[in-house]
Amino acid sequence: MRRSLSALVAAGIAALSLITGAAAASAAPQTVPSVQKSFTFVIDQLATRGPNGAADQYIQIKNLSQVPQDLSGFKIAVAPSPSQIFEVASIPQGTILQPGRVYVIANPQGYSGPVVDQFFTSTVPLTDRVGVALLSPSNVTIDSVATIASSPFVMGAPASPLTNDQPLALVRFTNTNNNAVDFHIAPRTPGLPSPVSLFASTGI
């Protein structure tokens, strides 16, 4: 009888442990897996502000490869905080990006650049301290950049954020999988590719 009672107590404790463990697992926040270095599409430039003010924003995607790449159905996701991720653009079907060419997605409320391929479809703010990711049609993170260490989209160390309304952007010069190394504040050139290349990690 004592053995039976002990067995029942032990079984009850084990069951309770399983229940509480499952509850803890389900309550854990979702995270974005770390991404590998992309050899096809990369985020080429990011401007969270510009000469026209805080809404003078754009994100530029570059085909880093030597062959045409299908950009159809890819998405731009923005993380204004560590716990929030929003889709701000979905690239239309039939969008083919030639080798070395770029695709510009901009804020319709304030963009002042000469070239744009598509506008944001969401009003989620693209703040100076933010994370931005390029997602595949199946929501795999292809490339990302962040200006804050706690962002789910940061790769390595965060890049420096923009701080004033000058004609500047975060421009990619290398492709090392480290935002702080790859992106530097430089003159914005929407529509023109950055120096980053496929074969040289130090750019060209």
BELURDA-V299980 format. One record per residue. N is the residue number from 0. RES is the residue in three letters. NEAR is the number of other C-alpha atoms within 8 Angstrom. Layout:
# BELURDA-V299980
n;res;near
N;RES;NEAR
N;RES;NEAR
This chain:
# BELURDA-V299980
n;res;near
0;MET;4
1;ARG;5
2;ARG;6
3;SER;7
4;LEU;8
5;SER;8
6;ALA;8
7;LEU;8
8;VAL;8
9;ALA;8
10;ALA;8
11;GLY;8
12;ILE;8
13;ALA;8
14;ALA;8
15;LEU;8
16;SER;8
17;LEU;8
18;ILE;8
19;THR;8
20;GLY;8
21;ALA;8
22;ALA;8
23;ALA;8
24;ALA;7
25;SER;6
26;ALA;6
27;ALA;6
28;PRO;5
29;GLN;4
30;THR;5
31;VAL;6
32;PRO;5
33;SER;6
34;VAL;9
35;GLN;7
36;LYS;8
37;SER;8
38;PHE;8
39;THR;8
40;PHE;12
41;VAL;14
42;ILE;15
43;ASP;13
44;GLN;15
45;LEU;12
46;ALA;14
47;THR;14
48;ARG;15
49;GLY;17
50;PRO;9
51;ASN;11
52;GLY;9
53;ALA;10
54;ALA;12
55;ASP;16
56;GLN;15
57;TYR;14
58;ILE;12
59;GLN;14
60;ILE;12
61;LYS;13
62;ASN;15
63;LEU;13
64;SER;12
65;GLN;6
66;VAL;6
67;PRO;10
68;GLN;11
69;ASP;8
70;LEU;11
71;SER;11
72;GLY;10
73;PHE;11
74;LYS;14
75;ILE;12
76;ALA;13
77;VAL;14
78;ALA;15
79;PRO;12
80;SER;9
81;PRO;8
82;SER;6
83;GLN;7
84;ILE;9
85;PHE;8
86;GLU;10
87;VAL;13
88;ALA;12
89;SER;9
90;ILE;11
91;PRO;7
92;GLN;7
93;GLY;7
94;THR;9
95;ILE;9
96;LEU;12
97;GLN;9
98;PRO;11
99;GLY;10
100;ARG;10
101;VAL;13
102;TYR;11
103;VAL;14
104;ILE;13
105;ALA;12
106;ASN;12
107;PRO;7
108;GLN;6
109;GLY;11
110;TYR;12
111;SER;8
112;GLY;6
113;PRO;6
114;VAL;7
115;VAL;12
116;ASP;7
117;GLN;8
118;PHE;10
119;PHE;11
120;THR;6
121;SER;7
122;THR;6
123;VAL;7
124;PRO;5
125;LEU;9
126;THR;7
127;ASP;10
128;ARG;9
129;VAL;14
130;GLY;17
131;VAL;12
132;ALA;14
133;LEU;14
134;LEU;14
135;SER;11
136;PRO;9
137;SER;5
138;ASN;7
139;VAL;7
140;THR;11
141;ILE;13
142;ASP;14
143;SER;15
144;VAL;14
145;ALA;16
146;THR;14
147;ILE;11
148;ALA;8
149;SER;6
150;SER;13
151;PRO;9
152;PHE;13
153;VAL;16
154;MET;13
155;GLY;8
156;ALA;9
157;PRO;14
158;ALA;15
159;SER;8
160;PRO;8
161;LEU;12
162;THR;5
163;ASN;6
164;ASP;11
165;GLN;7
166;PRO;8
167;LEU;12
168;ALA;15
169;LEU;15
170;VAL;14
171;ARG;14
172;PHE;12
173;THR;14
174;ASN;14
175;THR;8
176;ASN;9
177;ASN;11
178;ASN;14
179;ALA;11
180;VAL;9
181;ASP;13
182;PHE;12
183;HIS;13
184;ILE;10
185;ALA;8
186;PRO;8
187;ARG;11
188;THR;6
189;PRO;13
190;GLY;11
191;LEU;7
192;PRO;11
193;SER;9
194;PRO;9
195;VAL;14
196;SER;11
197;LEU;9
198;PHE;4
199;ALA;9
200;SER;10
201;THR;8
202;GLY;10
203;ILE;6
